[in-house]
Amino acid sequence: MDDFSPQHFRSDKKAVLNESLRATLEKLDEENRMNGIIDLINSLDGAREDFESALWAAYALNNLDTYESYLQAEKWLKGVEKEGMQSGIWHYRYSVALAWQGKFDEALSAIERGTQVEPSWPWGWLQLARMQYHAGRKDDASRSVSVGLKLVPGDCEFLTLKAAIENGTDSESVLGHYITAADNTGSASSRRIARLNREKRQYETKQARQSLIGRLNQYHIDKDFTRIVNDISAVPSAERGYELTVRLARAYNNLGEYTRAIESLESVRAQSKNDAGWHFHMGAALYYLGRMPPAKAEFERVLELDPEDGDAWQYLAWCCDATGDTSPLLGSEAKVPRPPETSGNPERPVLYTEPELAIIENYITDNFGDYDFVFHELFSPDIHVDIAIINPTPRRPFHTLVTIGMGAYKMNVPANLRNRKLDRAEMLICLPSTWDVNSNEEKWYWPLRWLKIMARLPMTNHTWLGWGHTVPHEKPFAENTKLSAMMLINPGLFFMDREPSDCILPGGDIVHFYQMVPILSDELEYKQSHDANKLIALLDEDAIIVDPHRLSVCPSTERKTRTIVPDNPKNLLVNWKGPEGCLATDRIMVDGCKVGYMYREKPDEGMPDSGWRFTAGDESAEYMTDPDRAGIYSINTVCNIDPDIIPLLDSPYGTAWLRDETGHFRQVPLAPGENGPLQ
């Protein structure tokens, strides 16, 4: 197997890995922690397009030795194929990944190219000999072994392979030499291949399940609920699992077969405790069967799990209204409309007419891109808000999510602005290509939730939204971000090469499309103390295309007034002798990050400087060269923000510590005389 770590590769692109990260990767490799390598690489922005990062990922994935890991290794390497064409090690790892997926012809072709590109790299010849022997080309395999032994005389792997070829060992055993010592037997290699074939079948089953889910999503969009029932019912009940069973219940609800929906949901009740979706579907079925008390209990459980589910609030209020009961979750006794009945002529939500809807859909396609998928609302109490999902393209390598339905309602625009036709709007948001738009986890779902919140806000609050408006949230949108407010701008990203056009409805009304940009609390304060134009001028692509981890764009002089230093810091420096001065970046002192990398250099003589320098570890080179992005502080102040550094403070000059992926500090080299990034 590939036991050789990547060297430091040259590239015209900005490197993703630095010396500290390389040291961490090498340490993980020494400890045989392949999943740690993969987790670290996956956490790095730009790693998919970075040659060295992709080689590390493929190295770890190949060593995990599962069918799916080989498949993932192939995908990582394909992402840097252009640079890989000139690298022997790229061809080696690509060939290994292909071979253990059973793609033997492709694996042979890849390693043949690799030995031509870099004939002096011995391990390419080792893989080539294996693949040639597997293909029945014994003489060619022997010649490749001879070339390898000239490059690394006496190497054990080449000598073992040479003996195997001369003895006519079966090709499967030769292919699997020295993955581990235990693999160096024919029976072990055969068992390994059988295991990988079994994993391949399991993976294909998983892919088939995902394909079925995709079809079910489309049927739901098309409101073809009978087809959903038929396709899921075709899967044996013992193989359906939780997700398909809940989808079946949802389809039964949509067909009005509420008793069958309840039967399906009951069959997986044991797994449903913390699933708001299960409780919602159960509550809906009970509601339409007229069983209000248990329905009320289900919607209360939904709101315990997901307090922002607006539909559940509506149903809970309707249950209470129908029974005369109350709920501690309801903040008032205001009456709300009943949900639509299954028969009769219920009051309908505000909708576009068919000609208006056609104009909206055509405008989205012409200006933002084609969309193959739409999230349709199951129930719409006021306006019907669908969300069109426009997938990334080479021209626009990001997801674009656009509401369809908000503009059917005319907003309450101030009288002095009504002649400007600002009363209709739709919302959009741009997400990076790596965003999981299909996930229900809040760290991925919150942009969709906020599209709906913003779409309904004008109607529920009898107000309006337009360019430059901001809507604050009392806390960050999700646990993995500090973004906590929405700002509306014009979607100029889509009109850089042409003039924007109006979306004009048949009656002459204009529907304005505004892009939602999530912002940080200090950016909201900056906008409120200056104006929208000044904040928009600072926004870059990291802000316009959502980056949940981005830094503030506010000028440092604005941000410095908002440090997180406590008003009355505790005295945590016990028995400290010497100067207390240190340097720390704004990522720690303003943004509140933990210390990720700290080092101590010998200070100038006579200065009140401890020599300690503290960074979060994710600052860019440009960030580190900006003197306004760091400040002088007392070590005790930094200790109040991150007490984890206290045991390390007595380290001598020339020491550096890096917080690894486990959250613990480990010592890394700081070369003698080398200046750190903070000066």
C-alpha positions, -999 to +999 in steps of 0.1 A: +000+000+000+010+037-003+030+044+029+046+075+016+034+110+026+032+138+000+062+160-004+057+198-005+044+204-040+048+236-060+017+251-076+007+285-090-023+284-067-023+297-031-013+269-008-040+256+015-015+238+038+011+256+059+040+241+079+019+237+110-008+218+092+017+196+074+033+188+108-002+179+121-008+157+091+025+139+095+019+133+132-015+118+124+001+096+098+027+084+123-001+075+146-020+058+117-050+080+123-063+081+088-098+094+097-080+123+115-062+132+083-095+131+064-113+152+090-086+178+090-084+181+052-122+183+049-122+212+073-099+233+051-114+258+027-103+252-009-089+217-001-108+201-029-090+222-055-056+220-038-032+194-052-013+187-020-045+185+001-061+161-024-030+139-023-032+137+015-069+129+013-064+102-012-035+087+008-056+085+039-087+072+020-067+045+002-053+034+036-088+031+051-092+002+027-130+002+021-148+003-012-164+037-004-130+051+007-114+041-026-143+057-044-138+089-025-101+088-031-108+087-069-131+117-066-105+137-047-078+130-073-101+137-102-106+172-087-069+180-093-064+159-124-049+187-144-019+191-120-019+153-114-010+146-151+026+156-143+029+137-110+039+101-105+025+099-070-009+112-083-010+084-109+000+059-082-027+068-058-053+071-086-043+036-098-046+021-063-080+036-058-093+023-092-078-012-087-096-018-054-129-008-070-123-035-096-115-010-124-084-030-134-080-017-170-083+019-159-059+013-130-033-002-154-036+027-179-032+052-151+000+037-136+015+032-171+011+070-176+026+076-141+058+057-148+062+077-181+057+110-163+080+103-134+102+072-142+126+078-114+099+073-087+102+036-077+068+029-063+051+036-096+070+006-110+058-015-081+021-007-088+027-011-125+042-046-120+012-056-099-013-044-124+006-060-154+008-094-136-029-091-127-036-085-165-016-117-173+014-098-186+040-118-166+071-107-187+062-071-185+056-073-148+091-089-144+107-060-163+089-034-142+102-052-110+137-050-125+134-013-131+122-008-095+151-028-080+176-006-099+160+024-082+158+008-047+182-021-046+172-048-021+137-034-014+116-060+004+084-053-015+100-055-049+118-088-039+086-103-025+068-094-057+096-108-079+094-141-060+056-142-063+058-137-101+085-163-105+065-188-084+033-181-104+014-169-074-023-161-081-029-125-093-052-115-064-025-122-039+001-102-059-023-073-061-027-072-023+009-075-012+019-057+020-012-037+027-004-050+061+018-079+072-014-100+076-024-094+040+007-112+027-011-145+022-033-157-006-062-165+017-061-131+034-060-114+000-089-134-012-109-125+019-100-089+014-113-089-022-144-107-011-149-080+016-145-052-009-170-068-033-194-071-004-189-034+004-194-026-032-228-043-032-237-024+000-226+008-016-247+001-047-277-006-025-271+027-008-269+045-041-301+028-053-318+040-021-306+076-028-319+073-063-353+062-050-353+092-026-346+115-055-376+101-074-398+104-044-388+140-040-398+147-076-431+128-072-438+150-041-431+182-062-455+168-089-481+160-061-481+124-074-487+109-040-501+077-053-468+070-070-449+076-038-471+050-020-466+025-049-428+029-050-423+027-013-448-002-009-427-021-035-398-022-010-403-050+015-414-036+048-384-052+066-361-032+043-378+002+043-362+017+073-373+048+092-370+074+064-391+056+038-417+047+064-422+083+074-423+094+037-450+068+032-470+082+060-467+117+046-480+105+012-509+088+029-517+121+047-517+139+014-541+113-001-564+118+029-557+082+041-550+093+077-556+059+094-530+043+072-506+072+078-509+066+116-503+028+111-471+035+092-459+060+118-467+037+147-445+010+131-414+033+137-425+051+169-395+037+188-372+057+166-392+089+165-386+105+199-366+134+187-379+137+151-401+168+147-412+156+112-426+123+126-446+142+153-458+167+127-472+140+104-487+122+133-503+154+145-517+162+111-533+127+107-549+130+141-561+165+135-579+156+103-594+125+120-609+150+145-588+136+174-578+170+187-563+163+222-536+138+209-530+160+179-524+190+202-498+169+222-480+160+189-477+196+178-465+206+213-438+180+209-429+194+174-424+229+189-403+215+218-380+201+191-383+229+166-396+262+181-395+280+147-418+256+129-445+281+119-470+255+106-468+236+140-477+269+158-507+273+135-520+238+140-515+240+178-536+271+179-563+255+158-564+224+181-568+247+211-595+267+192-614+236+183-614+222+218-615+254+239-583+242+255-551+262+260-514+254+257-485+268+278-466+272+245-490+298+231-481+333+241-516+347+235-552+337+229-554+353+195-577+335+170-561+323+138-578+309+106-585+272+105-564+250+082-578+240+049-605+213+051-603+182+030-635+191+013-656+222+006-642+256-004-616+266+022-601+300+023-570+299+001-536+315+006-526+344-015-513+331-048-500+343-082-523+338-111-510+313-137-498+340-161-481+358-132-464+326-121-452+318-156-435+353-157-419+348-123-405+313-133-392+326-167-375+356-150-358+333-125-346+310-153-334+339-175-316+358-148-305+333-121-304+299-139-323+268-146-337+249-117-345+212-116-359+210-081-384+231-060-391+227-023-429+229-023-448+238+009-471+211+022-494+236+039-495+274+033-516+293+058-512+328+042-489+328+011-476+298-007-438+300-006-419+275-027-381+276-030-364+270-064-329+254-061-305+264-088-274+241-087-238+253-092-225+257-127-190+265-141-201+301-146-218+304-112-201+278-089-226+282-061-262+273-052-289+299-057-321+295-037-351+317-048-385+321-033-416+318-055-448+331-040-438+360-017-446+386-044-482+374-047-489+395-017-486+433-019-466+448+010-476+478+031-452+503+015-452+538+029-475+562+011-447+584-002-431+554-020-462+537-035-457+553-069-423+535-071-440+501-073-420+486-044-448+465-030-440+431-045-407+412-039-391+378-039-360+367-020-329+348-030-297+336-012-264+322-026-248+293-009-214+277-016-213+246-038-204+224-007-236+234+011-259+204+018-292+220+006-311+187+011-302+183+048-326+190+077-298+197+101-301+233+113-265+241+103-275+235+067-312+243+068-313+278+083-309+297+050-341+279+037-359+287+070-350+323+067-361+326+031-396+316+044-393+339+074-384+369+053-411+360+027-438+360+053-425+389+075-443+417+055-477+400+057-474+389+094-461+424+105-480+446+081-448+461+068-425+459+038-390+449+029-367+465+003-331+473-006-308+480+024-333+467+050-319+446+078-337+421+100-319+412+132-321+378+150-317+376+187-290+350+184-268+334+157-287+315+130-271+282+139-245+268+163-218+268+137-219+305+128-219+339+144-240+354+116-271+368+132-289+393+109-302+396+074-295+424+050-312+429+016-292+440-014-297+440-052-284+407-068-256+425-087-236+392-088-260+381-116-258+413-136-221+420-138-221+416-176-255+433-184-281+457-172-306+443-148-342+440-161-375+444-143-398+415-136-431+430-148-465+413-142-494+415-167-510+443-147-479+464-147-467+456-112-430+450-107-416+422-086-383+431-071-358+403-064-336+410-033-305+390-023-304+381+014-269+385+029-264+372+064-243+396+085-226+398+118-237+418+148-209+444+144-218+447+107-254+454+116-242+481+141-219+496+114-248+498+090-271+514+115-244+540+126-234+547+089-257+536+061-264+506+039-242+518+011-211+520+032-216+485+045-224+471+011-192+487-003-173+465+022-190+432+014-169+408-006-177+375-022-173+356+011-202+376+024-224+376-007-220+339-011-227+327+025-197+317+045-208+308+080-172+312+093-163+344+076-147+373+094-163+407+098-158+432+070-161+462+093-130+484+095-108+474+124-112+508+141-150+500+143-144+465+156-118+474+182-145+491+202-163+457+204-136+434+219-149+406+241-125+414+269-145+411+302-150+443+322-136+427+354-112+400+343-101+374+369-065+373+380-055+340+364-017+346+362-006+329+395+032+332+403+039+347+369+073+364+368+083+388+341+066+412+317+029+405+310+027+421+275+018+399+245+003+402+210-030+387+200-050+388+168-086+401+165-098+366+158-093+360+195-098+394+211-127+406+189-143+375+173-139+354+204-121+324+189-100+301+210-062+302+207-052+279+179-015+286+175+008+303+201+045+308+200+071+326+221+099+346+207+127+365+225+115+401+229+136+432+225+157+441+255+140+464+280+105+460+265+075+450+288+070+420+264+066+384+275+074+373+239+041+354+236+021+357+203-015+343+201-034+335+169-066+316+162-046+296+136-070+303+107-058+338+098-048+343+062-014+357+052-030+390+042-047+392+076-015+386+095+003+414+076-023+439+086-012+456+118-047+467+126-057+431+130-037+425+162-031+444+194-010+445+226-027+429+256-019+416+290-014+378+291-039+377+319-065+392+296-060+365+270-061+339+297-096+351+306-107+344+271-089+311+267-077+295+300-064+265+281-031+284+274-022+288+311-002+256+316+019+264+286+030+299+295+062+289+312+075+275+279+109+289+269+116+313+241+115+295+207+085+273+217+054+270+196+021+252+204-007+241+180-042+231+190-049+199+170-082+185+158-089+169+192-088+204+208-055+197+227-023+216+223+008+198+210+043+213+206+054+220+170+088+232+158+096+269+156+130+271+139+158+289+158+159+325+147+127+322+128+103+351+132+067+342+137+038+359+118+031+385+145+058+412+147 
